[in-house]
Amino acid sequence: MTAAYQSIVGQLKARPELAEGFERFTSESDAPVLSIGESEAERRDGANEIYFPLPANNEQRRIIQHLRVQPGVLVQGPPGTGKSHTIVNLVSHLLATKQRVLVTSHTARALKVLREKFPAELAALCVTHLRGEEGSRATLEKSVQELLQRSAYRNPDAEVKQLSALRNGLEQARQKEDALLDTLREIRRAETDDLMLFGYSGKAQQIAAQLQAQEDQHTWLEDLGDADRDVPLENSEATRLLTLLRSIGDAEVDELSKRVPALEALVSPENFARLVYAEREAARRDGENQTARQHPQYSAVRDARPEARAELVAALRTLTGVVETARRRPVLWAAQAVEAALKGQPGLWESLLVLSHQHLPGLTLRGAWLEETTVGGVDGHDPATLNKSFQVEAKERLRRPPVLTNPGEQRS
């Protein structure tokens, strides 16, 4: 691709008869780039006027400004971004400023789309030749004939008058535009600047919100329109009332706006006393629960789902019932075992449980043997009495908590 472009540039340089415009694209220039800034006065000057028949944005206007100070401008963009629209505006402007324009394309379809975008007044001034298009020769002849006819039947005086009328209309339209812009600025300023209107201050929207909020307070003013209505106050009384209203403060206004409720709307003394007691009881319980709120797990319980908290409460109630049942057992060591488990110190009792599981089968067999065995050789004592005494002593030994020792200790 680079070699092809270099070949084209070399052929253009070898053809001195070509237009000067090609030289600007084939050689470098040290000429300084001029500023493209444009003031409002320059925009209104006829020399700097931009003639765009189609709507345009600032970027399209900047292209014309670049063309005034630079030999070439590259405009690029993806499909659908308005390049053909821009070309129509550029060609129209250049024709209006007495310049000649040549538009080329790799495909005839692009030129056909471009031709259809030109306004009817300008399309007749464009000589169009699309290779391969049906009727292209007739279109070319029609364009040439239109140019010849307009050139032959020109009326310079009428054209000057028409041009002057159009410029006057353009100036009037711009003056109207400036007036509308000034009006918009005033409206904007009124919406954003602070205002002071009849005792109200703030932005217009804020004042409107205040008036709307106070609408119900001033509906009585509508009654003043009735001329037959009796006036409740004399002028002096109304003046006195207005003075008093202006002298009271916000606290007094708030106090006066309060209303005493009807007697039937009040609660009965019994219900009131019950509510007071409930409030005090709630405050007392709240104070008692302060310690619970300091527990590290309080936040987890507080943030848990209601279903999870209900399950936790049910589990605690079950545990409480088991603990109370264990504490009431008629053995001395049961209460000690429950307290140790609740404090998280079940090690000793877990060892006892293991030993109990180990020795309980043998003890059970011995107990059964004792139940079936009678005492003999009592040397004159009552056998039944001795047998009962022996069983009581055996049961008493079973109730006593065992003494556990570490495996390394020696029993004395």
Rosetta blueprint (number, residue, H / E / L):
1 M L
2 T H
3 A H
4 A H
5 Y H
6 Q H
7 S H
8 I H
9 V H
10 G H
11 Q H
12 L H
13 K H
14 A L
15 R L
16 P L
17 E L
18 L L
19 A L
20 E H
21 G H
22 F H
23 E H
24 R H
25 F H
26 T H
27 S L
28 E L
29 S L
30 D L
31 A L
32 P L
33 V L
34 L L
35 S L
36 I L
37 G L
38 E L
39 S L
40 E H
41 A H
42 E H
43 R H
44 R H
45 D L
46 G H
47 A H
48 N H
49 E L
50 I L
51 Y L
52 F L
53 P L
54 L L
55 P L
56 A L
57 N L
58 N H
59 E H
60 Q H
61 R H
62 R H
63 I H
64 I H
65 Q H
66 H H
67 L H
68 R H
69 V H
70 Q L
71 P L
72 G L
73 V L
74 L L
75 V L
76 Q L
77 G L
78 P L
79 P L
80 G L
81 T L
82 G L
83 K H
84 S H
85 H H
86 T H
87 I H
88 V H
89 N H
90 L H
91 V H
92 S H
93 H H
94 L H
95 L H
96 A H
97 T L
98 K L
99 Q L
100 R L
101 V L
102 L L
103 V L
104 T L
105 S L
106 H L
107 T L
108 A H
109 R H
110 A H
111 L H
112 K H
113 V H
114 L H
115 R H
116 E H
117 K H
118 F L
119 P L
120 A H
121 E H
122 L H
123 A H
124 A L
125 L L
126 C L
127 V L
128 T L
129 H L
130 L L
131 R L
132 G L
133 E L
134 E L
135 G L
136 S H
137 R H
138 A H
139 T H
140 L H
141 E H
142 K H
143 S H
144 V H
145 Q H
146 E H
147 L H
148 L H
149 Q H
150 R H
151 S H
152 A H
153 Y L
154 R L
155 N L
156 P H
157 D H
158 A H
159 E H
160 V H
161 K H
162 Q H
163 L H
164 S H
165 A H
166 L H
167 R H
168 N H
169 G H
170 L H
171 E H
172 Q H
173 A H
174 R H
175 Q H
176 K H
177 E H
178 D H
179 A H
180 L H
181 L H
182 D H
183 T H
184 L H
185 R H
186 E H
187 I H
188 R H
189 R H
190 A H
191 E H
192 T H
193 D L
194 D L
195 L E
196 M E
197 L E
198 F L
199 G L
200 Y E
201 S E
202 G E
203 K L
204 A H
205 Q H
206 Q H
207 I H
208 A H
209 A H
210 Q H
211 L H
212 Q H
213 A H
214 Q L
215 E H
216 D H
217 Q H
218 H H
219 T H
220 W H
221 L H
222 E H
223 D H
224 L H
225 G H
226 D L
227 A L
228 D L
229 R L
230 D L
231 V L
232 P L
233 L L
234 E L
235 N H
236 S H
237 E H
238 A H
239 T H
240 R H
241 L H
242 L H
243 T H
244 L H
245 L H
246 R H
247 S H
248 I L
249 G L
250 D H
251 A H
252 E H
253 V H
254 D H
255 E H
256 L H
257 S L
258 K L
259 R L
260 V L
261 P L
262 A L
263 L H
264 E H
265 A H
266 L L
267 V L
268 S L
269 P H
270 E H
271 N H
272 F H
273 A H
274 R H
275 L H
276 V H
277 Y H
278 A H
279 E H
280 R H
281 E H
282 A H
283 A H
284 R H
285 R H
286 D H
287 G H
288 E H
289 N L
290 Q H
291 T H
292 A H
293 R H
294 Q L
295 H L
296 P L
297 Q L
298 Y H
299 S H
300 A H
301 V H
302 R H
303 D H
304 A L
305 R L
306 P H
307 E H
308 A H
309 R H
310 A H
311 E H
312 L H
313 V H
314 A H
315 A H
316 L H
317 R H
318 T H
319 L H
320 T H
321 G H
322 V H
323 V H
324 E H
325 T H
326 A H
327 R H
328 R L
329 R L
330 P L
331 V L
332 L H
333 W H
334 A H
335 A H
336 Q H
337 A H
338 V H
339 E H
340 A H
341 A H
342 L H
343 K L
344 G L
345 Q L
346 P L
347 G H
348 L H
349 W H
350 E H
351 S H
352 L H
353 L H
354 V H
355 L H
356 S H
357 H H
358 Q H
359 H H
360 L H
361 P H
362 G H
363 L H
364 T H
365 L H
366 R H
367 G H
368 A H
369 W H
370 L H
371 E H
372 E H
373 T L
374 T L
375 V L
376 G L
377 G L
378 V L
379 D L
380 G L
381 H L
382 D L
383 P H
384 A H
385 T H
386 L H
387 N H
388 K H
389 S H
390 F H
391 Q H
392 V H
393 E H
394 A H
395 K H
396 E H
397 R H
398 L H
399 R H
400 R L
401 P L
402 P L
403 V L
404 L L
405 T L
406 N L
407 P L
408 G L
409 E L
410 Q L
411 R L
412 S L
